[in-house]
Amino acid sequence: WLKFLSGPCRGMWLLGPVTTAGGILGGCFHDEEHQQQCCSGEDPSCWAGTYTYEACCGELVIRGNPRCWGYGLDYETCCVQNTPGCFNAYFTRDLCCTTAELRGMDALKQYSVKDMDAHTMLLYALRFADVAPCVGGRIPQRLWEMILDVTLNTAIQHSHGLPPTMAQPTREVVRSMYRRMASSDEEFDSFYKECGVGTLNILLWGVAEHQKQEGTEEARRMFSKFMALSPEVQAKNWGHWKLLSTSFALNEQLLGFGSHNCYNSSLKIHTYDLPDYQHLVSHSLMCGAKMAQCQASTYLVRWLLSGSCAKVPRESADLFFLPAYESCYNEAPCKGHSETDQHCYPNTTSISEILPEWQRTGGRDHLFFFSCNLGSFHTPFMQSVRDSVWVTVESYQVNQLMAWSSPWKDVLIPGYQPKWRMEAMLGFNVPVEDRTYVAVFHGHSALTHSAYASEMAMADVRVRIVQELAQYPGVSVGKPIINYLHVAGSSRFCLVPSGLTAWTIHLYECFVLGCLPVLLSDHLRLPFAHRVPWREFTFKFPTTVDMGEMYHQLAGVPMGTLKKMKATMEKYACWFDYTRGWGEDPVPDCSPYLGMMEQLEQRVAQLNREKHLNHHLGLQDQWVPEAVV
């Protein structure tokens, strides 16, 4: 640990090892001697990249209005050098260049995430952060400083809706600290006595890998310490430290703590418990943090597993399902598959042999979860489950990805958004009258990513948006940008075009950012239509729409109407929040789980009505009339 921390710069562990004294975010010096050496001006090797003499040895000063800076723009570039493109109708020279200077921690305390980009905020935080009240003892002080820096990095990046980065050397140090404190209760207690909040943050970072290596019971043993101690930590003033509980929301539920009554649903679901496929639900924490928009299956499956409705014996069940975290199959290759197989699921040619109750209705009463995209109809697995109930985000896919869901048998669900990102989006959600943009879209298209130019994509409309709408005032369109939440949270409308497939996570972001959705996806179907009045707050246009006419229609919506539509939309945001609906007796107001259960009840009622039709007979291998027998 100490060898890794012996470099010249505090904060270097955030982005990885460097060969010079600079080129990183964060504090400049590891001790007073190094500071004197560099600030004397005699050692040019101290400076590189972000680290300059002025930034490290002078007093940090924000000149002008920090709301104007970041993402390549600063006071020097815009107010002194008069670089074109710095100002617009909202960010005027007067607004940006005449605000009084702020110095030191006053700059960091006065401004919010809407005022300062993540890199600038992190630079300030690391420069002024104090590790107190954590003090070194058995654990060297430099290690607690490192944990504080990584804590600040995580908290600030998450506050801006960005995933934090942690370099491999940093990960190794955190893993080593976790392994040491998890080795015994005595070791854990020694960590906790020196720095309670830092110890619990190390636990949050390390418990997912612990589950993967040692199993869920060992991970539960460690996480129970977090559950017991976090109230005590949260009640104490830790200075610049922050407990990262929001960044790891629902870990308790993913590890199987707690239960619920399934909203008192009458559904009876039998959960298959097949030894050969236990690994498909072995790594709930890693699967619950992988490919954010594709994680819904992990939470839905975990929610069912903790509910009373999914513990029914097979002879009295309405529905059957084999638990599997779709976003994470490749974390534990299935029996008989290679270590590099990216789709690790039961052998698709014998699905009827794998699932004991399959023949009862030919699979029509079996559930399968698809929370990213549907598998292609070209695959044997999708062909074998074609009559089953799919719980899916997807409406329609084309060509090599050819697949679609069926509204009479399948259940549409929203894409998943982590709690930390939703909280960040709420921080950028401003009142309608303060929104300076008419419409925004920033995402990949054939102009930025080859996949969107392939014949399997449905993304032509994205190119038209970028090429035809950019000319209009109050429009921000183009490739993904780091300050997207700031822009979208300042726009009246967010465009929601089809991409690789019909659905996109941009739709569900609108509910938290407060921008009204404009649907440009011909084959998109919307979830929970029995509960959510989509037509009251969304616009839908064909992908062939005249972009100019669409713009003028959107720009002409009166302010009073916009306010009413935004209020209606935000009223129904709870249907798309996967953090709702847990607990022993979930309040039956709204959540994705309640929406799913209500639709599954409808599917079961339909199955019961159709039982006498014997639809499944066509799937049997052979029969002869009873009279002949």
C-alpha positions, 0 to 999 in steps of 0.5 A: 500500500505505502509503495503505491502511495509514495508517488508525488501527488495526492489524488493520483490514485483516481485516474491511475499511475503517472510518470510526471508530477501532474496530469491528474485531478486532485491535490498537488503535493504529498508533503510540505517538503514536496510543496516547497520544492515545487512552489520555489519554481526550481523544479519544472518536472512538478508541472504537467497537464492540469497541474500548473504553478498557478493552480497548485501554488497560488490561491484557487480563484473562480473568476466570473460566474462558474455557471458559465465554465467547464467543458472547454470554456473558462474565464480566460478563454471567453472573457479575456481572449474573446473566443467565438462561441462562448456566449449565447442568448442565455450565457451572455458576457455580462452574466459570465464575466462580471460576477465577483471573484470567489476564493478558496472553499467559499467557491465550493460551498456557494455553488451547486452541481448546476454551477460547476462541472464535475472536474472543477468541483473535484479539483476544489474538493481534493485541494481543500479536503481534510481527512479529519476526523479519521486519523491514522493508527494501525492503518496509515494516514495516507490510506485514509487520505486515498479513501477520502479522495475516492469517496469525493470522486464517487460522490461528485461524479454521481452528483453530476450523473456520471459514473466514477472512475477508479484506476486499477492500482486504486482498485487493488489497494481498495481490494486489499483493504477490504480483504484485510478488514473482512478477515476477522471481526477484530480487523473490522473493528480496528478499521471502524474505530479509526474511520467509521465512514471510510470503513463502510465505504470500503465495504460498499466498494468491496462486497460485490466482489466478495459475493462473487468469490466467497458466495452470497452468505459471506457477502450477507455477513459483511453487509449486515455490518453496514446495516447495523452501523450505518445509522450510527455513522450517518448521525455523526459529523464526518467533515468532508467525508460522505457515506456512499449509501445512495451510490449503492442503493438496494444492495440490501435487497439484492442480497436477499434481506427482507421480504414483501407480500407482492402487493397482496396479489392473487398471483401464484408463481412457482420458482424453479430451483434447479441445481445446474442453473443456480449460478444464474442468480449467484452474483446479484450485486455485480449484475445489479451494477452492470450496464445500467439501463439493462439491469431491470431484470436483476431487480425484478427477479430479486423482487420476485424471489423475496416475495411471498407470491413466488414461493408457491408449489408447482401443483398450484402455480399460475406461472413458472419462472427460472431465475436468471439475471439477464444483464450478467449471464457471462459472469458465471458461464453455464455448465457445458459452455466455454469461459468466453461464452457471452450468452450463458443460458440453459441449452436452448435445444432442450428447454422442455427437458430443463423445465419440468412443467413446460409441457403443461401448456407448451410454455405459455405459462412460463416467464422470461425476462429481457431487460436490455433487448430481446434475443433474435428470432433467429436463435433456437432459444427464442423460437422455443419460448415464442409462446411464453410470457416475456417481461421486456423493455423492447417493442421491436427489432429488425434484421439480424436482431429481428424480434418483437413483443406481443401486446396480448401476451407480453408485459412491457417494463421501463428501463432501469435507472440507478438511484444515484443518477436519478438524484443527479437528474433531479438536481438539474430539473428546473422550473419550466419558466427557467428552461432556456432550450426548446428541444434537445437530443444528444446520443449516438447516431450513424455520424458517431458510431458504426453500429447505428449505421448498420442494417440492424439499426433503426437510427436514420431519424437520429441523423435527420435530427442532428442535420435538420434541427441544429439550425433552429434557436433553442435547440441542442442536438448532436453526439453524447456530451458530458453535461447532458443532464444540465442541458436536458434539465434546461429544456422544455422537450427531450427528443426520444428517437429510435436507435438500435431498436425501438426503445431507448432509456432517453424516454425514462430520463424525461420523467426525472429531468422534467423535459417533456418526451417527443417520441420519434420511434414508429414501432415503440410501445409504452409500458403501463398504459393501463396506468399512465396517461401517456397522451397527456404529456407526450408528443409522438411524430412519425420518423418521416416528420418534417423537422422544421414543422415539428420544431415550430409546433413544439416552440409554440406550446404556451407556458401554461400548457407546458407547466400542466404537462410537466406536472402531470408527467412528474406525477407518474414518475413513480411508475418508473422508479425501481427503488420503490415497492420494497419492504414487508408491506409495500404501499400499493401506490405505484412502482414498476413492480406493481405495474408488472404484477397487474399486467401478469394478473391480466395474462393469467386471467387470459390463460385461464379463459383459454385453457379449454382451447388446448392451444398447447396440443400443437406442440406435442410430438404425437397423439392418436384419438382415444377411440383408436387407443 
